[in-house]
Amino acid sequence: MGWLFSGNDRALADQSYADRESASASASRKRRTGHRSSVTATARQGQAWEDQQRQQQDGGNWWRSSR
């Protein structure tokens, strides 16, 4: 039915979402929040992998042994 009343979409949206967050604003906020949390988890996972690789290469020492 929206196509019958073209031109007043913004006015209808202002009335519909007067005291609420719109669906698109809510979705974008959730995407941003999810992205921030996944960055931390990914960084921790990468650091754990790097530590494991270093431990395998160095024979368990935290410094590189001279060869």
N, C-alpha and C positions, 0 to 999 in steps of 0.2 A: 504494500500500500504506500510505501515511501515515495515511489515514483509519481504518484498522483499529486503530491503536495511538494513539488520540488521548490527549492529556494529558501525554505525556512528550516533546514536541517540543524543549523547551529542554534536557532531559537528553541527547537524541540529538545536538543541535547542539553541546553542550559536548564530547561525545565525538568527534564528527566533526572539529571545528575546534580541537582541543586545542593544537596547535602551529602553526596556519596562520591566515592572515587569511581571513575569510569573503568570499564573492563579493560580497555587498552592501557590505561595508566597503571592499573593493577598488574597486568601481565608484564609490562616493561619493568616495573619495580621488582617483581619477583625474579625476572631474568637477571637484573643487575645484582640482586642479593645472592642468587645462586651462583653467578659468575665469581663473585668475591670469595665465597666459601670454597669453590672448587679450585681457585688459584692457590690457596693455602694448602689444601690437601695434595694437590699436584706437586707443589714445591717440596713438601715433606717427603712424598714418595720418591721424587727425583734425588733428594739428598740421601735418603736411605739406600737407594741403588748405588749412588756414587760412593758412599761409605763402604758398602759391601764389596764393590769392585776394588777399591783401594786396599781393603783388608786382604783380599785374595792376591793382589799383585805384590803387596809388601810383606806377605807372610804373617800378618797379624800385627805388625808394628804400626804406630801412627806416623812414623817418619819413613822415608824411603831409604832402604839399605843401599850402601854403595856397592856396586858390582864390579 
